[in-house]
Amino acid sequence: MNKIKILHMYADMLDLYGDSGNMEIISYRCKMRGIECEIHKYSIDSEMPDFSAYDLIYIGGGADLEQQHISEDLVKCREGIETAYKNGTFLFLICGGYQLMGKYYRDADGVEIPGLGLFDYYTIAEPDRRKRCIGNVVIRTEICGKSVDVAGFENHGGQTHGVETPLGEVLYGHGNRTKSSHEGYFEKNVIATYMHGPCLAKNPEISDYIICYCLNRNSGTAVELTALDDTLEKDCRQVMIDRLLKN
């Protein structure tokens, strides 16, 4: 039986707007295909895991306070996460998780929270807390050679700079910065985004990209996923996208 092993980090603290639901979506889509999905959780004061033993490391979103609480612990994990990433482990990062993999996050009070520095981008929050990138967002991305319009919900005061390989082009909403032309960060084994919702509930193509990557990594050969009936998910998303883009 095919198997995917996942490490869900700080699930007890980073769960804005149902971000933990992303792991429920991955687990469900694996189950429907007969793929075993084993999810472990790590949080502050947990025993340090072997990060490279996982196919996927997931970190959800949190407010400034939660990011401050986990930052010291996360820095202790840097070497293990970096080694796993370089060995091909997939990183799926939402909002706060996205920010903390960059150089740093400077909050609205000017307090600088160190990131892991895996990537060259950095984030600076607006000093005026009323100035936020908030609302629905639609981006156009390339997944497995196909153009896909992806929808989610963003709510962040942080302005992320220095992203060289974004996840997609913004069609509606803000993105990495206020009225930015691009959103998120993307590599072969990294998807980082500000999209909550949870993101994967609306966008099965991203779920399947992650699952397929993890299976291919394990098998060493190209794996084709059994198609699932995503009519409802895609129709609901399209209704939302049509409504937003017509405004």
C-alpha positions in Angstrom: 0.0 0.0 0.0 1.2 3.5 -0.8 1.8 5.7 2.2 2.4 9.3 3.1 3.8 10.4 6.4 3.0 14.0 7.6 4.3 16.2 10.4 1.8 18.8 11.4 3.6 21.4 13.4 2.0 23.6 16.2 -1.5 22.4 15.4 -2.6 23.6 18.9 -1.4 27.2 18.2 -1.5 27.8 14.4 -5.1 27.1 13.3 -6.5 30.4 12.0 -9.7 30.1 9.9 -9.7 26.3 10.0 -6.2 25.8 8.7 -6.0 22.3 10.3 -8.7 21.3 7.9 -6.0 21.2 5.2 -4.7 18.0 6.8 -8.2 16.6 7.0 -8.5 17.2 3.2 -5.2 15.5 2.5 -6.2 12.6 4.7 -9.6 12.2 3.1 -8.3 12.4 -0.5 -5.7 9.7 0.4 -8.3 7.5 2.0 -10.6 7.7 -1.1 -7.6 6.3 -3.1 -6.5 3.6 -0.7 -3.4 5.6 0.3 -2.3 5.3 3.9 -1.9 8.8 5.5 -0.1 8.9 8.8 -0.2 12.3 10.6 2.0 13.1 13.6 1.9 16.3 15.6 4.7 18.4 17.0 4.5 21.4 19.3 6.5 23.3 21.9 8.4 21.0 24.2 7.6 17.9 22.1 10.5 15.6 21.6 12.5 16.7 18.6 11.5 14.5 15.6 13.5 13.3 12.7 12.1 15.8 10.2 13.6 14.0 7.2 11.5 10.9 8.1 8.4 12.8 6.8 7.1 13.3 3.3 5.3 16.5 4.2 5.8 19.1 6.9 2.8 21.4 7.4 2.6 24.7 9.4 -0.6 26.7 9.5 -1.4 30.3 10.3 -1.4 32.3 13.5 -1.5 35.9 14.8 1.6 37.8 15.9 1.2 36.6 19.5 1.3 32.9 18.5 4.2 33.5 16.1 6.2 35.1 19.0 5.3 32.1 21.2 6.6 29.5 18.8 9.5 31.4 17.2 12.1 30.3 19.8 11.1 26.7 19.5 10.9 26.8 15.7 14.5 28.2 15.5 15.6 25.0 17.4 14.1 23.0 14.6 15.9 24.9 11.9 18.6 22.4 11.1 16.3 19.5 11.0 13.7 21.3 8.8 16.4 22.6 6.4 17.9 19.1 6.0 14.4 17.6 5.3 13.7 20.3 2.8 17.0 19.7 1.0 16.3 16.0 1.0 13.0 16.6 -0.8 10.4 16.7 2.0 7.5 18.9 0.9 6.8 22.1 2.9 3.2 23.3 2.9 3.0 26.7 4.8 0.1 29.0 5.5 0.3 32.6 6.5 2.4 32.7 9.7 4.1 29.4 8.7 4.9 31.1 5.3 6.3 34.2 7.0 8.5 32.3 9.5 10.4 30.4 6.8 11.8 33.6 5.4 14.5 35.8 6.9 12.3 37.5 9.5 8.9 38.9 10.4 8.8 42.4 11.8 5.5 43.0 13.6 3.5 46.3 13.8 5.4 47.3 17.0 8.7 46.9 15.3 9.5 43.7 17.1 11.6 41.4 14.8 10.8 37.7 15.0 13.6 35.7 13.4 12.6 33.3 10.7 14.4 30.2 9.7 15.9 31.9 6.6 15.3 28.9 4.3 14.1 31.4 1.7 15.2 35.0 0.9 11.9 36.8 1.4 11.0 38.8 4.5 7.9 40.3 6.0 7.2 43.7 7.6 3.8 44.4 9.1 2.1 47.7 8.6 2.5 50.0 11.7 -1.2 50.9 11.3 -3.0 47.7 12.4 -6.1 48.9 10.5 -4.3 48.5 7.2 -4.6 44.8 6.5 -4.8 42.7 3.4 -8.2 41.1 4.2 -10.9 39.4 2.1 -11.3 36.9 -0.6 -8.4 36.3 -3.0 -8.2 34.7 -6.4 -4.9 33.8 -8.0 -3.9 32.0 -11.3 -1.2 29.4 -11.0 0.4 26.6 -12.9 -0.1 23.1 -11.4 1.3 20.1 -13.3 1.5 22.1 -16.5 -2.1 23.4 -16.3 -3.4 26.9 -15.5 -5.7 26.8 -12.5 -7.6 29.6 -10.8 -7.3 29.2 -7.0 -9.5 30.8 -4.4 -9.0 31.5 -0.7 -9.3 34.0 2.1 -6.5 36.3 3.3 -6.1 38.3 6.4 -2.6 39.6 7.1 -1.0 42.9 8.1 2.4 41.6 7.0 3.8 42.7 3.7 6.1 40.0 2.2 9.0 41.3 0.1 11.7 39.5 -2.0 9.6 36.6 -3.4 11.3 35.5 -6.6 9.1 32.5 -7.4 5.5 33.3 -6.4 2.7 30.8 -6.3 0.5 32.7 -8.7 -0.7 35.9 -10.3 -3.3 37.8 -8.3 -6.7 38.2 -10.1 -8.6 39.5 -7.1 -7.5 40.6 -3.7 -4.1 41.6 -2.4 -1.5 38.8 -2.3 1.9 39.1 -0.8 1.5 42.9 -0.2 -1.3 45.4 -0.5 -2.5 45.3 -4.1 0.3 43.0 -5.0 0.5 41.4 -8.5 1.5 38.1 -7.0 0.7 35.8 -4.1 2.6 33.1 -2.2 5.9 31.3 -2.8 6.4 28.2 -4.9 9.1 25.6 -5.5 8.9 22.0 -6.6 8.6 20.9 -3.0 7.3 24.1 -1.4 3.9 25.8 -1.4 3.6 28.8 0.9 0.5 31.0 0.8 -1.6 33.5 2.7 -4.8 31.6 1.7 -6.9 30.4 4.6 -10.3 28.8 4.3 -8.9 26.1 4.6 -7.2 26.5 1.3 -7.3 22.9 0.1 -11.1 22.5 0.6 -11.6 24.9 -2.4 -8.7 23.8 -4.5 -8.4 20.0 -5.0 -5.7 20.5 -7.6 -3.2 21.7 -5.0 -4.1 18.8 -2.7 -3.4 16.4 -5.4 -0.2 18.1 -6.4 1.1 17.6 -2.9 -0.1 14.0 -2.6 1.4 13.1 -6.0 4.7 14.7 -5.1 4.9 12.7 -1.9 4.1 9.4 -3.6 6.5 10.0 -6.4 9.2 10.9 -3.9 8.7 7.5 -2.1 8.4 5.3 -5.1 11.0 6.9 -7.3 8.6 6.5 -10.3 5.8 8.5 -11.7 2.6 7.9 -9.9 -0.8 8.7 -11.4 -3.6 9.4 -8.9 -7.0 7.9 -9.3 -9.4 10.7 -10.3 -11.9 11.7 -7.7 -15.2 13.4 -8.4 -14.5 17.1 -7.6 -17.5 18.5 -9.4 -19.0 20.0 -6.2 -15.7 21.6 -5.1 -14.9 23.1 -8.5 -18.5 24.3 -9.1 -18.6 26.1 -5.7 -15.2 27.7 -6.4 -16.2 28.8 -9.8 -19.4 30.5 -8.5 -17.2 32.4 -6.0 -14.6 33.3 -8.6 -17.2 34.5 -11.1 -18.9 36.7 -8.4 -15.6 38.3 -7.4 -14.2 38.9 -10.9 -17.4 40.5 -12.1 -17.2 43.2 -9.4 
